[in-house]
Amino acid sequence: MLNISEVRIKKINNGKFLGYASIQIDDCFIIDGIELYNGEKGRYILMPLNPKLKKTRRNSAYPIANEAREQILESISKKFDEEIED
């Protein structure tokens, strides 16, 4: 599994859109611009888009395994909840 060493949150709270997140993996790789949403079935994330392909929704980075996506979502949600409590 991923070693997510840091999570940063920028809270927005605009309807279902909760904010942006960036994660650092193994202290050497950052994924910035992950979007966190609150949907009917719970929270979910959208990975950052490729800025060169704005007319089509193509992610610039994304997890291949569903377990990795769930781990990223869990890490971001936990950090988001911690910051709400502060």
Biopython code that builds the backbone (N, CA, C, O; Angstrom):
import numpy as np
from Bio.PDB.StructureBuilder import StructureBuilder

atoms = [
    (1, "MET", "N", (0.831, -1.189, 0.000)),
    (1, "MET", "CA", (0.000, 0.000, 0.000)),
    (1, "MET", "C", (0.875, 1.252, 0.000)),
    (1, "MET", "O", (2.095, 1.190, 0.156)),
    (2, "LEU", "N", (0.219, 2.362, -0.177)),
    (2, "LEU", "CA", (0.913, 3.649, -0.227)),
    (2, "LEU", "C", (1.361, 4.091, 1.158)),
    (2, "LEU", "O", (0.684, 3.840, 2.154)),
    (3, "ASN", "N", (2.492, 4.742, 1.206)),
    (3, "ASN", "CA", (2.939, 5.389, 2.433)),
    (3, "ASN", "C", (2.679, 6.880, 2.263)),
    (3, "ASN", "O", (3.541, 7.622, 1.791)),
    (4, "ILE", "N", (1.479, 7.310, 2.653)),
    (4, "ILE", "CA", (1.110, 8.720, 2.543)),
    (4, "ILE", "C", (1.704, 9.435, 3.745)),
    (4, "ILE", "O", (1.227, 9.290, 4.871)),
    (5, "SER", "N", (2.750, 10.209, 3.490)),
    (5, "SER", "CA", (3.506, 10.819, 4.575)),
    (5, "SER", "C", (2.966, 12.187, 4.991)),
    (5, "SER", "O", (3.268, 12.657, 6.088)),
    (6, "GLU", "N", (2.180, 12.828, 4.140)),
    (6, "GLU", "CA", (1.620, 14.137, 4.491)),
    (6, "GLU", "C", (0.361, 14.392, 3.676)),
    (6, "GLU", "O", (0.271, 14.014, 2.508)),
    (7, "VAL", "N", (-0.613, 15.044, 4.314)),
    (7, "VAL", "CA", (-1.850, 15.452, 3.644)),
    (7, "VAL", "C", (-2.088, 16.918, 3.994)),
    (7, "VAL", "O", (-2.024, 17.308, 5.159)),
    (8, "ARG", "N", (-2.362, 17.720, 2.974)),
    (8, "ARG", "CA", (-2.721, 19.122, 3.179)),
    (8, "ARG", "C", (-4.104, 19.373, 2.598)),
    (8, "ARG", "O", (-4.456, 18.853, 1.539)),
    (9, "ILE", "N", (-4.875, 20.176, 3.311)),
    (9, "ILE", "CA", (-6.261, 20.441, 2.931)),
    (9, "ILE", "C", (-6.471, 21.940, 2.752)),
    (9, "ILE", "O", (-5.971, 22.753, 3.529)),
    (10, "LYS", "N", (-7.223, 22.284, 1.708)),
    (10, "LYS", "CA", (-7.722, 23.651, 1.552)),
    (10, "LYS", "C", (-9.243, 23.545, 1.540)),
    (10, "LYS", "O", (-9.840, 23.141, 0.542)),
    (11, "LYS", "N", (-9.866, 23.913, 2.668)),
    (11, "LYS", "CA", (-11.310, 23.776, 2.811)),
    (11, "LYS", "C", (-12.037, 24.826, 1.981)),
    (11, "LYS", "O", (-11.651, 25.995, 1.963)),
    (12, "ILE", "N", (-13.087, 24.401, 1.297)),
    (12, "ILE", "CA", (-13.917, 25.303, 0.500)),
    (12, "ILE", "C", (-15.361, 25.265, 1.023)),
    (12, "ILE", "O", (-15.964, 26.318, 1.231)),
    (13, "ASN", "N", (-15.918, 24.075, 1.236)),
    (13, "ASN", "CA", (-17.294, 23.889, 1.711)),
    (13, "ASN", "C", (-18.295, 24.678, 0.882)),
    (13, "ASN", "O", (-18.935, 25.602, 1.385)),
    (14, "ASN", "N", (-18.430, 24.317, -0.382)),
    (14, "ASN", "CA", (-19.368, 24.953, -1.299)),
    (14, "ASN", "C", (-20.325, 23.875, -1.809)),
    (14, "ASN", "O", (-20.068, 23.251, -2.839)),
    (15, "GLY", "N", (-21.415, 23.657, -1.095)),
    (15, "GLY", "CA", (-22.346, 22.599, -1.460)),
    (15, "GLY", "C", (-21.699, 21.242, -1.216)),
    (15, "GLY", "O", (-21.227, 20.961, -0.115)),
    (16, "LYS", "N", (-21.680, 20.402, -2.247)),
    (16, "LYS", "CA", (-21.082, 19.074, -2.128)),
    (16, "LYS", "C", (-19.556, 19.119, -2.186)),
    (16, "LYS", "O", (-18.885, 18.177, -1.764)),
    (17, "PHE", "N", (-19.017, 20.208, -2.707)),
    (17, "PHE", "CA", (-17.565, 20.349, -2.827)),
    (17, "PHE", "C", (-16.995, 20.782, -1.487)),
    (17, "PHE", "O", (-17.321, 21.858, -0.984)),
    (18, "LEU", "N", (-16.138, 19.938, -0.908)),
    (18, "LEU", "CA", (-15.586, 20.215, 0.416)),
    (18, "LEU", "C", (-14.250, 20.936, 0.363)),
    (18, "LEU", "O", (-13.939, 21.728, 1.253)),
    (19, "GLY", "N", (-13.446, 20.670, -0.681)),
    (19, "GLY", "CA", (-12.168, 21.349, -0.774)),
    (19, "GLY", "C", (-11.149, 20.599, -1.604)),
    (19, "GLY", "O", (-11.449, 19.581, -2.228)),
    (20, "TYR", "N", (-9.929, 21.132, -1.595)),
    (20, "TYR", "CA", (-8.810, 20.548, -2.328)),
    (20, "TYR", "C", (-7.847, 19.892, -1.351)),
    (20, "TYR", "O", (-7.766, 20.277, -0.184)),
    (21, "ALA", "N", (-7.128, 18.907, -1.838)),
    (21, "ALA", "CA", (-6.113, 18.256, -1.026)),
    (21, "ALA", "C", (-4.869, 18.005, -1.865)),
    (21, "ALA", "O", (-4.929, 17.881, -3.089)),
    (22, "SER", "N", (-3.750, 17.934, -1.174)),
    (22, "SER", "CA", (-2.529, 17.445, -1.799)),
    (22, "SER", "C", (-1.962, 16.387, -0.862)),
    (22, "SER", "O", (-2.050, 16.508, 0.359)),
    (23, "ILE", "N", (-1.383, 15.355, -1.451)),
    (23, "ILE", "CA", (-0.801, 14.294, -0.646)),
    (23, "ILE", "C", (0.660, 14.121, -1.037)),
    (23, "ILE", "O", (1.050, 14.342, -2.184)),
    (24, "GLN", "N", (1.440, 13.727, -0.072)),
    (24, "GLN", "CA", (2.852, 13.426, -0.307)),
    (24, "GLN", "C", (3.030, 11.933, -0.046)),
    (24, "GLN", "O", (2.626, 11.423, 0.999)),
    (25, "ILE", "N", (3.635, 11.247, -0.999)),
    (25, "ILE", "CA", (3.836, 9.811, -0.900)),
    (25, "ILE", "C", (5.319, 9.527, -0.727)),
    (25, "ILE", "O", (6.150, 9.993, -1.506)),
    (26, "ASP", "N", (5.643, 8.746, 0.320)),
    (26, "ASP", "CA", (7.024, 8.345, 0.602)),
    (26, "ASP", "C", (7.989, 9.516, 0.700)),
    (26, "ASP", "O", (9.169, 9.365, 0.384)),
    (27, "ASP", "N", (7.522, 10.667, 1.127)),
    (27, "ASP", "CA", (8.369, 11.859, 1.259)),
    (27, "ASP", "C", (9.107, 12.209, -0.039)),
    (27, "ASP", "O", (10.153, 12.856, -0.001)),
    (28, "CYS", "N", (8.559, 11.778, -1.199)),
    (28, "CYS", "CA", (9.279, 12.069, -2.448)),
    (28, "CYS", "C", (8.365, 12.359, -3.636)),
    (28, "CYS", "O", (8.865, 12.750, -4.691)),
    (29, "PHE", "N", (7.045, 12.186, -3.512)),
    (29, "PHE", "CA", (6.150, 12.389, -4.647)),
    (29, "PHE", "C", (4.893, 13.083, -4.145)),
    (29, "PHE", "O", (4.286, 12.646, -3.168)),
    (30, "ILE", "N", (4.495, 14.182, -4.823)),
    (30, "ILE", "CA", (3.309, 14.944, -4.414)),
    (30, "ILE", "C", (2.257, 14.894, -5.519)),
    (30, "ILE", "O", (2.558, 15.032, -6.705)),
    (31, "ILE", "N", (1.022, 14.693, -5.089)),
    (31, "ILE", "CA", (-0.128, 14.832, -5.982)),
    (31, "ILE", "C", (-0.939, 15.992, -5.432)),
    (31, "ILE", "O", (-1.434, 15.935, -4.306)),
    (32, "ASP", "N", (-1.074, 17.043, -6.227)),
    (32, "ASP", "CA", (-1.741, 18.278, -5.814)),
    (32, "ASP", "C", (-3.019, 18.449, -6.620)),
    (32, "ASP", "O", (-3.078, 18.057, -7.786)),
    (33, "GLY", "N", (-4.034, 19.028, -6.010)),
    (33, "GLY", "CA", (-5.274, 19.330, -6.732)),
    (33, "GLY", "C", (-6.300, 18.224, -6.689)),
    (33, "GLY", "O", (-7.154, 18.147, -7.572)),
    (34, "ILE", "N", (-6.242, 17.360, -5.681)),
    (34, "ILE", "CA", (-7.266, 16.327, -5.507)),
    (34, "ILE", "C", (-8.499, 17.011, -4.934)),
    (34, "ILE", "O", (-8.394, 17.757, -3.961)),
    (35, "GLU", "N", (-9.653, 16.769, -5.518)),
    (35, "GLU", "CA", (-10.897, 17.393, -5.069)),
    (35, "GLU", "C", (-11.662, 16.426, -4.173)),
    (35, "GLU", "O", (-11.782, 15.244, -4.492)),
    (36, "LEU", "N", (-12.179, 16.926, -3.052)),
    (36, "LEU", "CA", (-12.951, 16.126, -2.113)),
    (36, "LEU", "C", (-14.412, 16.574, -2.158)),
    (36, "LEU", "O", (-14.713, 17.762, -2.040)),
    (37, "TYR", "N", (-15.313, 15.608, -2.330)),
    (37, "TYR", "CA", (-16.747, 15.881, -2.425)),
    (37, "TYR", "C", (-17.505, 15.037, -1.420)),
    (37, "TYR", "O", (-17.020, 13.998, -0.971)),
    (38, "ASN", "N", (-18.703, 15.493, -1.070)),
    (38, "ASN", "CA", (-19.620, 14.750, -0.223)),
    (38, "ASN", "C", (-20.817, 14.376, -1.089)),
    (38, "ASN", "O", (-21.619, 15.236, -1.454)),
    (39, "GLY", "N", (-20.935, 13.099, -1.415)),
    (39, "GLY", "CA", (-22.013, 12.643, -2.289)),
    (39, "GLY", "C", (-23.105, 11.917, -1.522)),
    (39, "GLY", "O", (-23.062, 11.825, -0.295)),
    (40, "GLU", "N", (-24.078, 11.406, -2.252)),
    (40, "GLU", "CA", (-25.201, 10.699, -1.646)),
    (40, "GLU", "C", (-24.763, 9.424, -0.930)),
    (40, "GLU", "O", (-25.376, 9.025, 0.060)),
    (41, "LYS", "N", (-23.698, 8.782, -1.430)),
    (41, "LYS", "CA", (-23.213, 7.537, -0.836)),
    (41, "LYS", "C", (-21.974, 7.753, 0.020)),
    (41, "LYS", "O", (-21.299, 6.787, 0.375)),
    (42, "GLY", "N", (-21.664, 8.989, 0.355)),
    (42, "GLY", "CA", (-20.492, 9.296, 1.175)),
    (42, "GLY", "C", (-19.500, 10.147, 0.410)),
    (42, "GLY", "O", (-19.787, 10.640, -0.681)),
    (43, "ARG", "N", (-18.337, 10.307, 0.995)),
    (43, "ARG", "CA", (-17.305, 11.137, 0.368)),
    (43, "ARG", "C", (-16.632, 10.406, -0.781)),
    (43, "ARG", "O", (-16.545, 9.179, -0.815)),
    (44, "TYR", "N", (-16.157, 11.222, -1.728)),
    (44, "TYR", "CA", (-15.379, 10.679, -2.834)),
    (44, "TYR", "C", (-14.387, 11.733, -3.299)),
    (44, "TYR", "O", (-14.511, 12.914, -2.974)),
    (45, "ILE", "N", (-13.396, 11.280, -4.068)),
    (45, "ILE", "CA", (-12.364, 12.186, -4.568)),
    (45, "ILE", "C", (-12.349, 12.173, -6.088)),
    (45, "ILE", "O", (-12.720, 11.187, -6.725)),
    (46, "LEU", "N", (-11.913, 13.284, -6.647)),
    (46, "LEU", "CA", (-11.609, 13.384, -8.071)),
    (46, "LEU", "C", (-10.143, 13.772, -8.169)),
    (46, "LEU", "O", (-9.692, 14.719, -7.525)),
    (47, "MET", "N", (-9.419, 13.039, -8.968)),
    (47, "MET", "CA", (-7.998, 13.291, -9.116)),
    (47, "MET", "C", (-7.789, 14.518, -10.002)),
    (47, "MET", "O", (-8.696, 14.906, -10.737)),
    (48, "PRO", "N", (-6.596, 15.140, -9.942)),
    (48, "PRO", "CA", (-6.341, 16.366, -10.711)),
    (48, "PRO", "C", (-6.434, 16.128, -12.213)),
    (48, "PRO", "O", (-6.091, 15.061, -12.722)),
    (49, "LEU", "N", (-6.911, 17.159, -12.901)),
    (49, "LEU", "CA", (-7.069, 17.081, -14.354)),
    (49, "LEU", "C", (-5.797, 17.508, -15.067)),
    (49, "LEU", "O", (-5.002, 18.290, -14.545)),
    (50, "ASN", "N", (-5.626, 16.985, -16.257)),
    (50, "ASN", "CA", (-4.536, 17.410, -17.127)),
    (50, "ASN", "C", (-4.916, 18.776, -17.697)),
    (50, "ASN", "O", (-5.911, 18.876, -18.414)),
    (51, "PRO", "N", (-4.154, 19.829, -17.399)),
    (51, "PRO", "CA", (-4.536, 21.187, -17.834)),
    (51, "PRO", "C", (-4.524, 21.362, -19.352)),
    (51, "PRO", "O", (-5.148, 22.292, -19.863)),
    (52, "LYS", "N", (-3.841, 20.507, -20.069)),
    (52, "LYS", "CA", (-3.790, 20.626, -21.530)),
    (52, "LYS", "C", (-5.031, 20.052, -22.190)),
    (52, "LYS", "O", (-5.278, 20.301, -23.370)),
    (53, "LEU", "N", (-5.812, 19.291, -21.446)),
    (53, "LEU", "CA", (-6.991, 18.637, -22.008)),
    (53, "LEU", "C", (-8.261, 19.083, -21.281)),
    (53, "LEU", "O", (-9.014, 18.247, -20.781)),
    (54, "LYS", "N", (-8.499, 20.380, -21.223)),
    (54, "LYS", "CA", (-9.621, 20.918, -20.458)),
    (54, "LYS", "C", (-10.984, 20.547, -21.030)),
    (54, "LYS", "O", (-11.967, 20.499, -20.290)),
    (55, "LYS", "N", (-11.062, 20.285, -22.326)),
    (55, "LYS", "CA", (-12.368, 19.995, -22.934)),
    (55, "LYS", "C", (-12.837, 18.575, -22.635)),
    (55, "LYS", "O", (-14.030, 18.285, -22.721)),
    (56, "THR", "N", (-11.922, 17.704, -22.290)),
    (56, "THR", "CA", (-12.280, 16.349, -21.890)),
    (56, "THR", "C", (-11.743, 16.114, -20.491)),
    (56, "THR", "O", (-10.702, 16.658, -20.122)),
    (57, "ARG", "N", (-12.431, 15.326, -19.731)),
    (57, "ARG", "CA", (-11.999, 15.059, -18.354)),
    (57, "ARG", "C", (-10.973, 13.929, -18.372)),
    (57, "ARG", "O", (-11.333, 12.752, -18.403)),
    (58, "ARG", "N", (-9.696, 14.298, -18.353)),
    (58, "ARG", "CA", (-8.592, 13.329, -18.314)),
    (58, "ARG", "C", (-7.720, 13.651, -17.121)),
    (58, "ARG", "O", (-7.164, 14.745, -17.017)),
    (59, "ASN", "N", (-7.606, 12.703, -16.235)),
    (59, "ASN", "CA", (-6.790, 12.900, -15.037)),
    (59, "ASN", "C", (-5.321, 12.889, -15.390)),
    (59, "ASN", "O", (-4.888, 12.154, -16.277)),
    (60, "SER", "N", (-4.551, 13.715, -14.686)),
    (60, "SER", "CA", (-3.107, 13.734, -14.905)),
    (60, "SER", "C", (-2.404, 12.724, -14.012)),
    (60, "SER", "O", (-1.284, 12.315, -14.314)),
    (61, "ALA", "N", (-3.035, 12.317, -12.925)),
    (61, "ALA", "CA", (-2.504, 11.286, -12.032)),
    (61, "ALA", "C", (-3.697, 10.560, -11.426)),
    (61, "ALA", "O", (-4.718, 11.177, -11.123)),
    (62, "TYR", "N", (-3.567, 9.264, -11.252)),
    (62, "TYR", "CA", (-4.674, 8.513, -10.666)),
    (62, "TYR", "C", (-4.187, 7.152, -10.189)),
    (62, "TYR", "O", (-3.236, 6.601, -10.742)),
    (63, "PRO", "N", (-4.842, 6.606, -9.155)),
    (63, "PRO", "CA", (-4.474, 5.279, -8.671)),
    (63, "PRO", "C", (-5.036, 4.207, -9.603)),
    (63, "PRO", "O", (-6.142, 4.342, -10.127)),
    (64, "ILE", "N", (-4.280, 3.170, -9.796)),
    (64, "ILE", "CA", (-4.736, 2.061, -10.639)),
    (64, "ILE", "C", (-5.607, 1.103, -9.833)),
    (64, "ILE", "O", (-6.639, 0.636, -10.314)),
    (65, "ALA", "N", (-5.186, 0.818, -8.611)),
    (65, "ALA", "CA", (-5.918, -0.117, -7.757)),
    (65, "ALA", "C", (-6.966, 0.617, -6.930)),
    (65, "ALA", "O", (-6.716, 1.710, -6.422)),
    (66, "ASN", "N", (-8.137, 0.008, -6.801)),
    (66, "ASN", "CA", (-9.211, 0.597, -6.010)),
    (66, "ASN", "C", (-8.790, 0.746, -4.542)),
    (66, "ASN", "O", (-9.207, 1.690, -3.870)),
    (67, "GLU", "N", (-7.971, -0.179, -4.049)),
    (67, "GLU", "CA", (-7.497, -0.100, -2.669)),
    (67, "GLU", "C", (-6.673, 1.175, -2.445)),
    (67, "GLU", "O", (-6.767, 1.801, -1.390)),
    (68, "ALA", "N", (-5.877, 1.549, -3.432)),
    (68, "ALA", "CA", (-5.074, 2.768, -3.325)),
    (68, "ALA", "C", (-5.982, 3.996, -3.307)),
    (68, "ALA", "O", (-5.756, 4.920, -2.526)),
    (69, "ARG", "N", (-7.008, 4.013, -4.158)),
    (69, "ARG", "CA", (-7.964, 5.127, -4.169)),
    (69, "ARG", "C", (-8.657, 5.242, -2.819)),
    (69, "ARG", "O", (-8.831, 6.346, -2.304)),
    (70, "GLU", "N", (-9.053, 4.117, -2.245)),
    (70, "GLU", "CA", (-9.716, 4.125, -0.945)),
    (70, "GLU", "C", (-8.771, 4.622, 0.152)),
    (70, "GLU", "O", (-9.193, 5.345, 1.054)),
    (71, "GLN", "N", (-7.507, 4.240, 0.075)),
    (71, "GLN", "CA", (-6.530, 4.699, 1.060)),
    (71, "GLN", "C", (-6.321, 6.211, 0.955)),
    (71, "GLN", "O", (-6.222, 6.894, 1.974)),
    (72, "ILE", "N", (-6.256, 6.730, -0.256)),
    (72, "ILE", "CA", (-6.113, 8.174, -0.459)),
    (72, "ILE", "C", (-7.336, 8.897, 0.095)),
    (72, "ILE", "O", (-7.197, 9.891, 0.808)),
    (73, "LEU", "N", (-8.533, 8.407, -0.227)),
    (73, "LEU", "CA", (-9.770, 9.011, 0.268)),
    (73, "LEU", "C", (-9.806, 8.998, 1.790)),
    (73, "LEU", "O", (-10.171, 9.999, 2.408)),
    (74, "GLU", "N", (-9.436, 7.888, 2.396)),
    (74, "GLU", "CA", (-9.445, 7.774, 3.851)),
    (74, "GLU", "C", (-8.471, 8.770, 4.496)),
    (74, "GLU", "O", (-8.806, 9.408, 5.494)),
    (75, "SER", "N", (-7.281, 8.900, 3.932)),
    (75, "SER", "CA", (-6.282, 9.833, 4.476)),
    (75, "SER", "C", (-6.749, 11.275, 4.367)),
    (75, "SER", "O", (-6.592, 12.056, 5.306)),
    (76, "ILE", "N", (-7.327, 11.629, 3.217)),
    (76, "ILE", "CA", (-7.812, 12.998, 3.007)),
    (76, "ILE", "C", (-9.003, 13.290, 3.918)),
    (76, "ILE", "O", (-9.068, 14.359, 4.525)),
    (77, "SER", "N", (-9.945, 12.349, 4.019)),
    (77, "SER", "CA", (-11.120, 12.546, 4.871)),
    (77, "SER", "C", (-10.731, 12.707, 6.335)),
    (77, "SER", "O", (-11.287, 13.548, 7.041)),
    (78, "LYS", "N", (-9.777, 11.902, 6.788)),
    (78, "LYS", "CA", (-9.322, 11.988, 8.174)),
    (78, "LYS", "C", (-8.721, 13.367, 8.460)),
    (78, "LYS", "O", (-9.032, 13.976, 9.484)),
    (79, "LYS", "N", (-7.869, 13.857, 7.569)),
    (79, "LYS", "CA", (-7.247, 15.168, 7.752)),
    (79, "LYS", "C", (-8.300, 16.270, 7.698)),
    (79, "LYS", "O", (-8.243, 17.216, 8.484)),
    (80, "PHE", "N", (-9.263, 16.160, 6.780)),
    (80, "PHE", "CA", (-10.341, 17.145, 6.663)),
    (80, "PHE", "C", (-11.121, 17.214, 7.975)),
    (80, "PHE", "O", (-11.391, 18.305, 8.478)),
    (81, "ASP", "N", (-11.484, 16.058, 8.531)),
    (81, "ASP", "CA", (-12.239, 16.011, 9.784)),
    (81, "ASP", "C", (-11.427, 16.591, 10.947)),
    (81, "ASP", "O", (-11.983, 17.277, 11.805)),
    (82, "GLU", "N", (-10.125, 16.324, 10.981)),
    (82, "GLU", "CA", (-9.269, 16.883, 12.038)),
    (82, "GLU", "C", (-9.245, 18.408, 11.974)),
    (82, "GLU", "O", (-9.267, 19.078, 13.007)),
    (83, "GLU", "N", (-9.201, 18.949, 10.769)),
    (83, "GLU", "CA", (-9.140, 20.407, 10.627)),
    (83, "GLU", "C", (-10.469, 21.068, 10.950)),
    (83, "GLU", "O", (-10.493, 22.216, 11.393)),
    (84, "ILE", "N", (-11.566, 20.373, 10.739)),
    (84, "ILE", "CA", (-12.886, 20.905, 11.108)),
    (84, "ILE", "C", (-13.007, 21.015, 12.620)),
    (84, "ILE", "O", (-13.605, 21.960, 13.135)),
    (85, "GLU", "N", (-12.433, 20.037, 13.333)),
    (85, "GLU", "CA", (-12.504, 20.018, 14.799)),
    (85, "GLU", "C", (-11.696, 21.154, 15.420)),
    (85, "GLU", "O", (-12.018, 21.616, 16.515)),
    (86, "ASP", "N", (-10.650, 21.606, 14.730)),
    (86, "ASP", "CA", (-9.780, 22.670, 15.290)),
    (86, "ASP", "C", (-10.450, 24.026, 15.296)),
    (86, "ASP", "O", (-9.851, 25.009, 15.732)),
]
sb = StructureBuilder()
sb.init_structure("model")
sb.init_model(0)
sb.init_chain("A")
sb.init_seg("    ")
for serial, (resi, resn, name, xyz) in enumerate(atoms, 1):
    if name == "N":
        sb.init_residue(resn, " ", resi, " ")
    sb.init_atom(name, np.array(xyz, "f"), 0.0, 1.0, " ", f" {name:<3s}", serial, name[0])
structure = sb.get_structure()
